[in-house]
């Protein structure tokens, strides 16, 4: 018996070893890397300024794209590899279960299939740019093999770069939330905040009778104190990861000159300015997603459509789930598709999705043409490509034009159906192909007020009363959002009350830490103040403290910290369009948190709210949904709140009366956010917490005397 047991144990051990070896080797063995782009010599020079920002000089635009990739890899190769693994459906092999979920979405949306179909249809100069960027990444991987995180990830090609755009674009208007709700069999996100805004449009005379964020401000010469055109880019993105901003300046001998910021995996700046014009983006949330419930046959392999049964398209895919070390588990999944689009099944049935900008690759050309535009007409022509499926564009230029485009790939829809709810999927009567024409996309160009703002609020509040778009001019089928934010209400108050906006005024407004008395947040605080403490001493004390609050998160008042926690609690439900939270419960939670970690209800805001990166640990002002944004944070063991999302890349741009451009910028950390050994790991943080900017040195002549090193990659 003992011998039999030993043999069985030995056999089991051998089996486990075989399985372990299989789990360790199957993923890289089955991975297929594409051929590298055609070999060519790239003529590029990188000059790092004294803040580590790369200024990239190339003979041609593809030379510049090569340099962008190489410079970014020097500063954050780890994140770039995660983006590339995502485009290959191998993120799960690198990061585990969460990465495998993204890989599944890649297959579900057919991102690589879209690129395979449309890549060679792209203009030759666009493909050359993508290949140049891929070649720069390949060159860095070749020179630094010890940093490569996944076998056979390199070489990459232009198709990999393009796939990243197709996959990530829909998530900026909430497709991830809808997919998550369907996959988890939970209620779908609310498509709109209601028929009218929940805060008034602000004028100089007073009221007129979230996680994703961003602020943007544009001032025309007629409203500025000195006749300048001014544009402020103030995107709110995560401070680390695949959608964290990376600053750069580019120059090619063919006339591409641009300063701004980009995301990992993009071969050009995505916002900023050239010599004659500039733009910034804020997240918008029109209803760009339609959900259809299918009627399946008993076998579940066909669905009814217009009285006939159609086969449900099924594709088997294998997800790669990293366990630990080199071990990767293969997990089979089935991807489904119907006439409306990708299909997700849950306990309630099968649901097909149709969403804006699906199954197209036009955004890669659009961003490039925006970079190269020389005037407002050329810039509008590029935006009219309608490749970028969502995000607001706010624009300014040397000629004094300002504009706001509520950019979206609006779905064609038929009257008589409510597209904000789940639709019948067994008929074509509620299904219309195509996208609403560009001419019908909402916009506000050169308003009479002379200024425009957006802070993730309805486009019907952007320029002050008297200069606003009329909601009656737009079909409700477009699904235009009516949401307001405190940031927007406050910005309209401040801009509207200033008839002559100076550079100093604009800096003060951008870094404002106040809460408007007529915003949604004011109503939330009113409900908190009205809470009945019922004899609870902690609630009595918390209410007494709030009574002293000055409606400002400047860090000077004793109630700023508890008010910040409460505004974060309110923003969770307000921005997500959920029912209001229990104010008594949230007040008790905030009071308990501060008492537990700080032994008091009134610690200084800067003691609680921190900017932390490596050895840098600095106090921050601001809070959730204020113009000085600190939207999301991590709770440290010591109770401090380490901000990770909010004010990120900030850029002030100005064109003087002669049309000459100048700019300043700042980041929360530095140029090399994943390189602790770099002097630029967190060197901008002290300026950032003091509301100070650094020069951009856009003109090469300005760069002289501010160069740290120059090299040819």
N, C-alpha and C positions, 0 to 999 in steps of 0.2 A: 504493500500500500504506500509506504514511504517513497519507494522508487517511482511509483506511478505519479505521486504528488509532485516529486522533484521534476519528473519529465514534463508534467503539465505546467509547472511553474516556469521551467526553462523555455517551453514552447510559447507561453504567454509573454515572457520577457523578450524573446526573439520577435514576436508579433508586434509588441510595443515599440521595439527598436525600429522595425521596418516602417510602422506607422509614423513614428517620429521623423525618420529620414524622409518619408514621403511628404509630410507636412512641411518639412524644411526646404525641400528642393522643388516641389511641383510648381510653385508660383513663378519663380524665375525661369524654370525650364519651359513653361508654356507661354511666357511673355514674349511678344514679338515687337522689337523696336523698328521703326521705319528707317528707310535710308535717309542719311543726312541731306540737307539741301545741297544743290550743286556747289562744288568748291569754287571759291573766288577769294581774292585778296581784298580785305576791307580796310579802307584808308580812314582811320579814325584816331582822334586824340582826345584824352580825357584830362581835364584840369579840375582838380578838387580845390574848392575854395576853403577858407579858414574855418568854415562850419562843416566841411566834409561833403557839401553838396556837389554832385558831379555836373560840370559844364562840358557837354559832349560836342566835339567839332568833327564833322565828316565832310568828305568831298561830295558824297551823294546822300540822299535820304536813307537808303538801305545801310550805308556806312554808319549813319547816326543810330539807326535801330540796333545795329550790332553793338554799338557802344552803350546804348541804354541797357541792353540785356547784361552786358559784362559788368557794368558799374553796379547795377542792382544786385547781381549775384555776389559781388564783393561784399555788399552790405547785408544781404539777407538771402543767401542761397538756400537756406533751409525752407523758408516759406515758398520760394519759387518752385522748389521741388514738389511741395505738396500740391501746388496749383497744377503742375505738369502731370503728376500722378492722377489727379482728379480728371484731367482731360483724357487720360488713357483708361479710366475705369479701374485704377489700381490704388486709389487712395486708402482703401481698407487694408491693403497689404502693408501700408506705411503707418497708418494711425489706428487701425482697429475698427470696432463696430460702427462708430460714428462716421468714419470715412467710407465704410461699406454702404451706408445709407445714401451718401452722396453718389457713390458709384451706381447704385440702383436707379437714382433719378437721372443720371447720365443716359442709361439705357432706356428708361421710361420715356424721356423726352426725345430720344433719337438724335442726340446732339451730334454724334460722330457721323451718323447717316446723313444728316443735313449738310455737314461739311464735305463729306465724300461726294455728294451730289452737286454742290454749288461752288466748291473751291476754285475749280478751273474757270468758272464763269466770272470770277473777280477780275478787275482790271489788272494788267500786268504789273503796274507800279505798286499796287497794293500787295500782290503776292510777293514781289521782290522785297518789300518792307518786312513782311511776316517772316520770310526766309532769312533775312538779315538778322532779325531778332533771335530766331531759333539758332542761327549759327553762333551768335554771341554767347548764348547759354551753353551750347556744345563746347565752345572753346574754353569756357571757364571750367566745365566738368572735366575736360581733357587735362587741364593744367592742375586740377585739384581733385584727383580721384578719391582721396581719403574723405572728402566731404559728401560724396554721393551716397544717398540714403537707401537706394533701391536698385537692385541689379537690373540691367537692361532698360533703365529709364532713359538713358541717352544712347544715341542721338535723338533729338526731337526735330520736328520740321514745322513748316508754316501751318500745316493742318492742325497740329496740336495747339498752336497758339490760337487759331481761329475757333477751335472747339471750346476753349475757355470762355469766349464771348457768348457763344450760343447757349452754353449751360448756365452761366451766371446771370445773364440779363433779366430773365423772368423773376428772379428772386428779389429784385429791387422794387417790385410792385406787389409782393406778397404771395407768390405762387407757393412758396415753402409752407406758409401757414395753412393754405387750402390742402396741400398734399398731406401735411401732418395731421390735419383734422380727419381727412378721409381714411388715412392709414390707421389712425387710432380710434376710428369710429366715435369721434367727438363732434359737437356742434360746429358747423362751418363758421368762419369769421364773418362778422357783420360787414356787409358791403358798403354801407354808408352811414354817416352820423345822423342823418335826418334830412328833412326838406330845407331847413334853413340853418345858418351858422348859430352856434350856441354862445357867441359873444358878439357885441356890436362892432361895426366898422368904425374906426376911431378917426376923428377930425380934430383940428386944433381947438375946436369949440367944445369938445367932449363927445360923449356917446351919441350916435345917431339912432332917435326914436324909431413823450413817447420814446419807443426804443430807437427806431430810426429817426434821424433828425437832420438838421442843417439850417443855417441862416444865410441869407444873401441880401445884399443891399446895393442899389445902383442909384447914382445921383447925376442928373443932367446938368450941363453948364448953367442953365437958367435958375437952378435951385441951389447951386453951390456958391459959397461965399467968394470964391476967386475965379469963377468961370471954368473950372476944371470939370472933366467927366471923371467920376469915381465909381469904382466897383470893388466890393468886398466879398471875397470868397471865404466862407466859414462853414465848411462841411463838417458834419458830426459823424465820424466813423470810428470803428474800433482802433485802439492805439497799437495793436499787434495783430498779425495774421494776414489772411489772404485778401482782405479789403481794407488794409491800412495804407494810408497815403505815403508815397515816396516822392520826395522833391527832386527836381532836375531842371536843367536849362539846356536847350539844344540849338545847334547852329549847323546848317549845311550850306555848301557853296552854291546850291541851287535855290536858295531863298527860304528855307525852312528855319525860322527863328522863333523859339517859343520858350516861355518859362512857366512852370506850373508843377503839377503833381500827377502821378499815375498810380495804378494798382499793380501788384505782382502779376506778370503775365501779359501786360499790355505794351505794345511796341511804340507808344507815343504818349505824350501828356493827355490826360482826359479832361483837364480844366486848367485855366490860367490865362495867359495873354501872349500875343505876338506884338509886333510894333504898332499895329493899327487897331486892334480889337481884342476883346477878351470875353470870357464867359465863366460862369460857375453853375453848379447844379445843386438842387435840393430834391429830396425824395418827394414824389407825389403819389397819391393813392386813388386814382380813378378805378372804377370797376372794370377791370380788363380780363376777368376770368368768369366763364360760364360753365356751370356744372349740369350735366344731363344724367338722369337715371335711366339705365338701360333695362330692357325687358329681355331676359335670357331664356333660352329653351331649357328643358329639364336636364340636358347633358351639360349645360353651361358652356358650350363651345360655339354658340351662335346667338345673335341678338336680332330682335324684330325692328325693322325700319321700313316705314311706308308700306306696311302690309306684307313684307317679305322677310325671310330669314337670311341674315348675312353671317358668314363665318367670322368669329371673333379672332382677329390676328393674334397669334401667340408666338413668342420667341423665348427660348430657354437661354438664360445667361447665368454665368457663374460669378458670384461675388467673392472677393478675397478678404478674409477677416483675420488680421494679425492677432495671435494669441499672446505670445511672449517670445522674446528672442527671435530666432529665425522661423518660428513655427507659424504657418498661415493655413487657416481652415477654409476649404472650398465649400461654398454654400450655394445650392442651386435656387434660382428664382425664375418665375415666368413673367415676362413683360407682355401686357395686353394693349390692344389698340382697336378703336372703332372709328367710324367715319368722322366723328367730332374731334377725335384726338386720343391721347393716352388714357388708359382706363385703370382705375384703382378699385379693388374689391374689398368689402368689409362685411360685417354681419348683416347689414341692411341691404346689401346688393352690390351691383356693379355701377360705377359712376365714371362717365367720360368727361374729359376736360377740353375746353377750347379757350385759348388764352392769347393775349395780344403779342404780336411779333413772333409767333411760333414758326418753326421750320424755315428760318431764313437767316442769311449771313450778311445782310447789308450793313450792319452796324460797323463792321471792320473798315469798310470804305468811308462811311459817314464821319467817324471820328478823325480819320486822316484828312479828309477834305475840310473839316472844320479847322484843323490845325493850319492848313495852307491858305485859308480864305484871307483875302486882303481888305474886304469892305463888307458892309452890311448885306448887300445883294448876294455876294458870293457865299457868305456865311449862311444866309437863309436858304440858298439853293442846296447847300450841303445838308442842312437840317431837314429839308423836304425829302431827302432820300427815305426817311421814315424807317431807318434801320434800328435806331435806339428805341426800344418799345415803351419806355417810360422815363421819368425824371424831368423836373422843371429845368429850363435853361433861362438864366438871367444874363443879359448881354449889355455891354457898353463899348463905345469905340471913340477913336480920335476925332471923328466928325461930330461928336456930341449926341449920337443916337443912343437911346436906352430902350430895352425891350424885355418882355417876359413872355416866354412860350410855355404853355401848359402841355408840354410835349408828351404824346402817347400814341401808341398804335391802337386806336379805338376800334373795337370790333363792329363790323356791320351787324345791325340788329333790326328785327322786324317789329313794327308797332303792334300792340295788343298782347305782348308777353312781358312778364316781370322777370328780368334777367338777374335780379338780386336774390332770387331763390332758385332751388333746384328745378330744372326744367324737364319735361318729358323727353326721353331720348329715343322714342320709337317713331318719331315723325320728322320730316324735313321742314314742317311749317314754321318751326321756331329757330331754324338754322339758316344763316345767311353767310355766304363766303366773303372773304376779303376784308379790307381795312378802310375806315372812313378816310376820304381824301384829305390831303394836307391843308387845303384851303379852309376846312372846317375845324382844324385844331385851334383851340382857344389861345388868344394872345392879347397882350396889351403893349402897344408900341408908342413910344414918345408921349406918355400921358401928360395932361395939362398940369398935374401936380409937380412934375419934374423929378419924381423919385419912384422907385419900385422896391418892394421887399417881398421875400417869401421866407417863411419859417415853418414849412410843412403844414400850411393852412390852405383853405380854399382859394382858388385863383380869383374869386370874386372880391377878395380883400387883398389888394396888392399895392394900391397907389393912393389910398385915401378917398373919401367920399367926393364925388364929382369927377373922378378920373377912373372909376371902376368899370369893369366889364358888367354887362347886364345878363343875369342868369336866364332871362326870358329869350335871349338870342341863341341859346344852346339847347339841343334836344336832351330830355332826361335819359334817353337811351345811351348817351355817352357815359353816364355814370360818374359825372364830375363830383368830386368830394366837396362836402360842406364843412369839414372839420376846421376848427380853429385851435390855436395853441396860445399859451400865455406869451410865448416869444413873439408871435406875430402881433397880437394885440398890443403888447408893450412897444414893439418896433413902430407900429403905426402911430401910437401916442407920441413917441419921441420924435419921429421924423415929421409927422404932421404938424407938430407944434413949433418946428424950427424953420422959419421962412428963408434962412440963409445958412446952409449947412457947410460948416468948415471941415477941414481935415481933422482938427481936434474934436469937433462935435461927433464926427463919424466914429472915431476911435472910442469916444465915451459911450456912444450908443451901442456899438458892438460888444463892449465889455460890461454893459449894464447888468446889474444883478437884481433888478427889481421885479416885483409881481404886480401886475395891473389890478386895480381895484374893480375893474369891470370884466375881467377874464373869467374863464371857467374855473381857474384856480381860486379866485376870490370866493366863488360860490362854495367850493369845497372847504375852504377855511371857515366860512360862515357856518357850515354844518358841523365842523369840528368844535367851534366855539360854543355852539348851541347844545353840545352833549351834556346830558345830566350825569354828573359824577356819582350820584347816589351814595355819597359819603366816602367814596374811595379817595384816600389822601393823595395817592400818586396822580390821579386824574385831576383833583382839585389844584394841586401844585402845577401840573402841566398846563392847565387852562390859565392859571394866573401868570405863568411865564409867557404863554402865547399872547396874552393881553398886552404885553410890553413889546411885542415884535414890531419892527418898523417896516415890514413888507420888503425887506431887502436882504440879500445874501452876501453882503460885503464883508462879513466876518467880524463886524464890530459890535453887533448886538448879542445879548445873552441868549436869545431865543433862536438864533440862526440855525443851530444844529438840529434841534427838534423840528423846526419848520422845514428843513431840507428833507428829513426822513418822511415827513408827512406829505410833502409835495411829490416825492418819489412814489409813495403809496397811491396817491391820487392819479398820477400819470399812468400807472399800470392799468387802471381801468378806463381812464378817459381816452388815452391814445389808442387803446385796443377796442374802443367802442363797446365796452362791457358795462353792465349795471354798476352803479356807484357802490363802492365798498362801504362797510359799516364804519362810520367815523369814530365811534366810541372804541371799537376794537383796534383801529389803527392808532389812535391816540395812546391807548394802553400799551401797544406793542412798541411804539417809538420811545415812550417814557421808560419802559422796562429795559430796552436796549441800552440807552444812555446810562441808566443807573447801574446796570450790570457791569459795563465796561469802563465807565469813567467815574462812577460813584456819585454822580450828580446829573441833574437835568439840563444844566446850562454850560457844558464845556464849550470853549471857543470853537467856532466852525473849523478854523484851520488846524485845530488839534485832531478833529475827527476826519475831515476830508483831506486826502493826501495825494500827491503825485509821487509815485514810487517806481524806481527803475534802478536795479543794482544797489549801489550805496547811496543813491540820491533819494531823499525822503523830505519832501517839501510841503508846506501847507497850501491849500487851494481855496479860493472863494468860488461863488456861484452855486449852482445846483441844478436839479432836473427842470427842464422846460423854462429856464431863464436864458437870456441872451448870452451870458457867460455860462456856457453849458457844461455841467458835469452830470451826464445822464445815467450812467451805469457804473457800478463799482463792485469790487470784491471785498468781502468782509474778512479782514485779517484776524489772526488769533488774538491780537491785542485790542480788537474792537475798532481799529482805524479802518476807514473806507478808502481803499486804493482805487482811484478812478481808472477805468479802462475804456470808457466810451464817452464822447462829448466833444467839446472843442478839439479838433485835431489839426489838420493843416489849415492855417489862416493866411490869407493873402490880401493885402491892400494894394490896389492898382489905381493909377491916376494918369490921365492925359491932360497936359497943360493946354493953354490957349493956342500954342503953336503945334499941337498934336504930338508932342514928345511924351513918351511913356516912361514911367518909373514905378517901382513896386517894392514892397517889403513883405516879409513872411515870417512865420514861426511854426514850430512843431512842438508837441508836448515833451518829446524825448530828444531825438537827434537823427542824424542820417543813417546810423548803423545800429538799428534797434535790436538786432540779435547777435551783435558782436561785443560782448562785455569788455574785451581787451581794447576796443577802439576808443580813442579820445572823443568820438562823436556818438557814443552809446547813449548819453543823456545830457550833452553839453548845452542844449537849448532850454532845458527845464527851468533853470533859474530865471531866464528871460520870460518864459511862458507864464510862470506863476505871477510875475510882476506886470503882466499885460504889455510887455515890451516886444518890439519887432526887431528883426535883423534885415539888413539890406539884401536885395536879390542879386545885384550886379549883373543885370540882364545884358547890357551892352558889353562886348568883349573888352572895349577900352576901359570900362569901369572896373573890370576884373583885375587889372594890373595892380600889383601891390597887395592883393588879397588871395594869392594862390598858395596852397599848401604843397601840392606836387602836381607834376604833369607827366603823362606816360602814354604809351601806345599799347593797347591790349592785344 
